[in-house]
Amino acid sequence: MSDFLALAQSGVQKLSPYVPGKPVDELARELKLDPANIVKLASNENPLGASPKVREAIANELAELTRYPDGNGFELKTQLAERCRVQTNQVTLGNGSNDILELVARAYLAPGQNAVFSEHAFAVYPIVTQAVGAESRVVPAKEWGHDLPAMLAAIDANTRIVFIANPNNPTGTWFNAQALGDFLRDVPQDVLVVLDEAYIEYAVGGELPDGLDYLAQHPNLLVSRTFSKAYGLAALRVGYALSSPVIADVLNRVRQPFNVNSLALAAACAALNDAAYLAKSRELNEFGMQQLQEGCRELDLGWIPSKGNFLCIDLGRVAAPVFQGLLQEGVIVRPVANYGMPNHLRVTIGLPTENARFLEALSKVLASA
Ligand SMILES: Cc1ncc(COP(=O)(O)O)c(C=O)c1O
């Protein structure tokens, strides 16, 4: 019989599939728990639930379920272009920003070429890179964050893409405007810089640059963003990229004709106009960030400072048994050993009651371990 693993493209053979956060229903089935009593802080989702404006927009769209969506996403692109101070031909829509990362890899990477990214960076970068037979060049992190000068030094003649995330997931680390400016100045002009800003709406304190400010000066820059996090639409899968028109044109050639569905398009337009929801998301996140840090202090635990909607907590010992103990308590967080961080757990900031449940469960599990 043929070995269809050996027949797969060599990069794919070496890939491990993306491991998502454990779904609530799965844990409920496994441990015979009531799903209503389970707290999931494992996928950097928005704990607020969908806004009424989004629900209404989706309801209005239901009558058209037999029709294909607008394959050009005219309305959403128009609104995004206006907000992002670009032309509509600079906007690419994706089925989540994950889709954008995949489109970029499909369009710009091939066997013999490589993509550069940081140690502890988002797990999808190696997946999209190796899926097209290109090489992943992983640059050691500095204090858990991107070492941008070292990443520059890792670029060679075969590098086509550099993935940088600001802030990064799972570490929550970030770089400032000076560091980004220097990086973009020195990066070869024929290397595409994918600046992943999936969590940018949460960044407070003015320490993070706005990637959009650099687009006009740098035609090799693509900024990717998402509606999955601060806008609360993870289930619908909508993300977008802002780039030069040429790059947008190239991505448009490889995307599925209807890559963003009509409910998602309508919901994203509604979410963009729901400033109160976004403000509440941020406020809740800031509160929860303080709450989790305070809780860690009380438990004498360290953490990596974060500008996202999550916190990587340093348990000072192997985290896997603590993760399992938390599951027994009905609390799902994210182990990050697969990111080279065996002693950390990543916790998404939830509602104040959920954060409190997590801290209580953590305290109990740590005391019994
Ligand atoms: C850094 C980063 N980029 C991109 C994504 C992709 O998110 P989505 O496909 O939901 O837009 C995520 C999701 O967790 C992320 O953490």
The ligand as a Gaussian input file, in Angstrom:
#p B3LYP/6-31G(d) Opt

LIG

0 1
 C       -1.194000      36.762000      16.571000
 C       -2.410000      36.199000      15.902000
 N       -2.574000      36.408000      14.604000
 C       -3.634000      35.935000      13.942000
 C       -4.600000      35.195000      14.592000
 C       -5.718000      34.634000      13.771000
 O       -6.959000      34.993000      14.236000
 P       -8.221000      35.001000      13.285000
 O       -7.987000      34.017000      12.185000
 O       -9.341000      34.602000      14.171000
 O       -8.333000      36.400000      12.766000
 C       -4.481000      34.943000      15.956000
 C       -5.485000      34.133000      16.665000
 O       -5.384000      33.767000      17.787000
 C       -3.358000      35.458000      16.625000
 O       -3.169000      35.223000      17.932000

